[in-house]
Amino acid sequence: MTTVFTAKRTPVHRGPAAWSAILPGQDAIVELREDLSADFVVIGAGFAGLSAARRLTELAPEAKIIVLEAGRLAEGACARNSGFMIDLPHEIGGQGYSGNGAARNRAQIALNRQAIGFAKSAVEAYDIDRNFFDPVGKVNGAVSGKADSLNRSYAADLAQIGEASEYLDAKAMAEMTGSRHYVSGLFTPGTVMIQPAGYVRSVAQGLRRDGVAIFEHAPAVKVENTGAGWTVSTATNRVSAGKVIFANNGHLESFGFARQRLMHIFLYASMTVDLAGDVLKKLGGVPRWGITPSDPMGTTMRRIDGPLGGNRIVTRTCASFLPEMLPSETALQRAAKVHRRKFADRFPALSDVPMEFTWAGHLCLSRNGVAVMRELEKNLFSACGCNGLGTVRGTQIGMGAAELACGVTSDITRHFTAEEEPTQLPPPPISTFGANIYLRWKEWMAGKE
Ligand SMILES: Cc1cc2nc3c(=O)[nH]c(=O)nc-3n(C[C@H](O)[C@H](O)[C@H](O)COP(=O)(O)OP(=O)(O)OC[C@H]3O[C@@H](n4cnc5c(N)ncnc54)[C@H](O)[C@@H]3O)c2cc1C
């Protein structure tokens, strides 16, 4: 019997992948120009896909591994984020940070740290520029008294499970950021700040040196099983493989899986021009910092310096629910205006500094916060649906799918295979309308955070 899964759509991006654009040019593109066979084919070269490929090299060192990426390396969501690899729970759409039980939090933290450890081992093995993977921690910024108390109760929750944090007052926040916007902050040391495009490109280079074939501009459009194993087709060629791993984020649904169960959220961010010396003097503060908002729907801010691609500030806020996975130019323009306002609120003296880039990126959530990391059909696996912290969760589910494909059981496989199915969403347009109203309301509630 033949089983066929055909892609209804492949990724379309809105705005540039800024983290890639600020680095020196990429290696020459490697395209798929012939039919090939492999032991494993991985679809998608983001955090999940590259982590799956790397875990496969560990578990099956002799295996032939092929990765197919729809676009260029480091131009999808993996290079459109804010670059916080966070070890502590942070639930988008949840009741803040401290709603879970202590045991669940501890287990989640252990899994997150395992993924960060795996990323660190790639950085060491491939001798990746340490500026691209900087274990400096991050700050949860508070703008209002309410957010300040949230931070204080978050600190108390962390202390209860033996996790360190440091309270920063308004003066310390101003000394760090150059902004008087924050009333306080909570520093936690376990976050790694990555240059996402630098990290992803370098992991891909390391994998290639280790014999993994990674093809770009190679969107998988059909995955079929004729009884003799799986064949993945692109527009021009076919790759046959014993086992296939979908690591293509929300585009798993484009192949007909988890239909109407995945929430396709697009987040937006802007990055300033490279700040000139006189602007930096006016700004003050230290050259690198990262601030997540105390309210998950608030604004994430990050400052970077030269080795990461220039002295720049990144502002991330605004979200839309787009089941068709196509962010519009209008939504991008709206987000750009909000970013300008949020930036000016924080840095009034810099309000005329231009933004060089504004972009949208795809985040795949489920209502019940679960991923789709399992065997979908015999020898067909999935590592999709990161639910927010995709740098870490994507790494976890990629590792886990590779382990499942190799018959290995671990804490990661046990955790994700025990999860329920993603909850069914109401049909569109109810879901689209309802979710977008909800997101705008949450944005409004987040106020100046
Ligand atoms: C503005 C913004 C800020 C964010 N900030 C953070 C943050 O600070 N920390 C954090 O942890 N997360 C953050 N995220 C989320 C994070 O970027 C994503 O969750 C993460 O990239 C998901 O990783 P992934 O590997 O699952 O998917 P992706 O990174 O999307 O990788 C999937 C890849 O599959 C490819 N693909 C899709 N379909 C096909 C196909 N048919 N054939 C071949 N290839 C295909 C895509 O081109 C893509 O490269 C942010 C996201 C955005 C948009």
Ligand as a Chemical Component Dictionary entry (heavy atoms), coordinates in Angstrom:
data_LIG
# 
_chem_comp.id                   LIG 
_chem_comp.type                 NON-POLYMER 
_chem_comp.pdbx_formal_charge   0 
_chem_comp.three_letter_code    LIG 
# 
loop_
_chem_comp_atom.comp_id 
_chem_comp_atom.atom_id 
_chem_comp_atom.alt_atom_id 
_chem_comp_atom.type_symbol 
_chem_comp_atom.charge 
_chem_comp_atom.model_Cartn_x 
_chem_comp_atom.model_Cartn_y 
_chem_comp_atom.model_Cartn_z 
_chem_comp_atom.pdbx_ordinal 
LIG C1  C1  C 0 10.727 37.297 16.755 1  
LIG C2  C2  C 0 10.965 35.983 17.438 2  
LIG C3  C3  C 0 11.646 35.938 18.650 3  
LIG C4  C4  C 0 11.887 34.704 19.268 4  
LIG N1  N1  N 0 12.695 34.678 20.372 5  
LIG C5  C5  C 0 13.051 33.486 20.907 6  
LIG C6  C6  C 0 13.996 33.428 21.966 7  
LIG O1  O1  O 0 14.583 34.432 22.381 8  
LIG N2  N2  N 0 14.268 32.211 22.499 9  
LIG C7  C7  C 0 13.687 31.070 22.016 10 
LIG O2  O2  O 0 13.967 29.998 22.544 11 
LIG N3  N3  N 0 12.837 31.087 20.972 12 
LIG C8  C8  C 0 12.511 32.255 20.396 13 
LIG N4  N4  N 0 11.704 32.286 19.309 14 
LIG C9  C9  C 0 11.173 31.016 18.780 15 
LIG C10 C10 C 0 12.201 30.232 17.976 16 
LIG O3  O3  O 0 12.825 31.003 16.993 17 
LIG C11 C11 C 0 11.494 29.068 17.276 18 
LIG O4  O4  O 0 10.685 28.443 18.206 19 
LIG C12 C12 C 0 12.536 28.078 16.750 20 
LIG O5  O5  O 0 13.198 28.627 15.645 21 
LIG C13 C13 C 0 11.880 26.758 16.377 22 
LIG O6  O6  O 0 12.892 25.894 15.936 23 
LIG P1  P1  P 0 12.573 24.744 14.904 24 
LIG O7  O7  O 0 13.829 24.099 14.503 25 
LIG O8  O8  O 0 11.478 23.906 15.450 26 
LIG O9  O9  O 0 11.894 25.497 13.666 27 
LIG P2  P2  P 0 12.557 26.493 12.623 28 
LIG O10 O10 O 0 13.626 27.277 13.234 29 
LIG O11 O11 O 0 11.416 27.184 11.967 30 
LIG O12 O12 O 0 13.213 25.489 11.580 31 
LIG C14 C14 C 0 12.411 24.726 10.713 32 
LIG C15 C15 C 0 13.044 24.747 9.336  33 
LIG O13 O13 O 0 12.264 23.891 8.489  34 
LIG C16 C16 C 0 12.279 24.437 7.194  35 
LIG N5  N5  N 0 11.155 23.873 6.456  36 
LIG C17 C17 C 0 9.826  24.091 6.600  37 
LIG N6  N6  N 0 9.140  23.363 5.708  38 
LIG C18 C18 C 0 10.045 22.668 4.998  39 
LIG C19 C19 C 0 9.953  21.739 3.923  40 
LIG N7  N7  N 0 8.770  21.383 3.388  41 
LIG N8  N8  N 0 11.100 21.209 3.427  42 
LIG C20 C20 C 0 12.305 21.563 3.936  43 
LIG N9  N9  N 0 12.442 22.439 4.941  44 
LIG C21 C21 C 0 11.339 22.977 5.464  45 
LIG C22 C22 C 0 12.175 25.935 7.438  46 
LIG O14 O14 O 0 12.647 26.663 6.325  47 
LIG C23 C23 C 0 13.017 26.121 8.686  48 
LIG O15 O15 O 0 14.339 26.514 8.385  49 
LIG C24 C24 C 0 11.407 33.498 18.684 50 
LIG C25 C25 C 0 10.729 33.547 17.477 51 
LIG C26 C26 C 0 10.514 34.763 16.852 52 
LIG C27 C27 C 0 9.798  34.767 15.538 53 
# 
loop_
_chem_comp_bond.comp_id 
_chem_comp_bond.atom_id_1 
_chem_comp_bond.atom_id_2 
_chem_comp_bond.value_order 
_chem_comp_bond.pdbx_ordinal 
LIG C1  C2  SING 1  
LIG C2  C3  SING 2  
LIG C2  C26 DOUB 3  
LIG C3  C4  DOUB 4  
LIG C4  N1  SING 5  
LIG C4  C24 SING 6  
LIG N1  C5  DOUB 7  
LIG C5  C6  SING 8  
LIG C5  C8  SING 9  
LIG C6  O1  DOUB 10 
LIG C6  N2  SING 11 
LIG N2  C7  SING 12 
LIG C7  O2  DOUB 13 
LIG C7  N3  SING 14 
LIG N3  C8  DOUB 15 
LIG C8  N4  SING 16 
LIG N4  C9  SING 17 
LIG N4  C24 SING 18 
LIG C9  C10 SING 19 
LIG C10 O3  SING 20 
LIG C10 C11 SING 21 
LIG C11 O4  SING 22 
LIG C11 C12 SING 23 
LIG C12 O5  SING 24 
LIG C12 C13 SING 25 
LIG C13 O6  SING 26 
LIG O6  P1  SING 27 
LIG P1  O7  DOUB 28 
LIG P1  O8  SING 29 
LIG P1  O9  SING 30 
LIG O9  P2  SING 31 
LIG P2  O10 DOUB 32 
LIG P2  O11 SING 33 
LIG P2  O12 SING 34 
LIG O12 C14 SING 35 
LIG C14 C15 SING 36 
LIG C15 O13 SING 37 
LIG C15 C23 SING 38 
LIG O13 C16 SING 39 
LIG C16 N5  SING 40 
LIG C16 C22 SING 41 
LIG N5  C17 SING 42 
LIG N5  C21 SING 43 
LIG C17 N6  DOUB 44 
LIG N6  C18 SING 45 
LIG C18 C19 SING 46 
LIG C18 C21 DOUB 47 
LIG C19 N7  SING 48 
LIG C19 N8  DOUB 49 
LIG N8  C20 SING 50 
LIG C20 N9  DOUB 51 
LIG N9  C21 SING 52 
LIG C22 O14 SING 53 
LIG C22 C23 SING 54 
LIG C23 O15 SING 55 
LIG C24 C25 DOUB 56 
LIG C25 C26 SING 57 
LIG C26 C27 SING 58 
# 
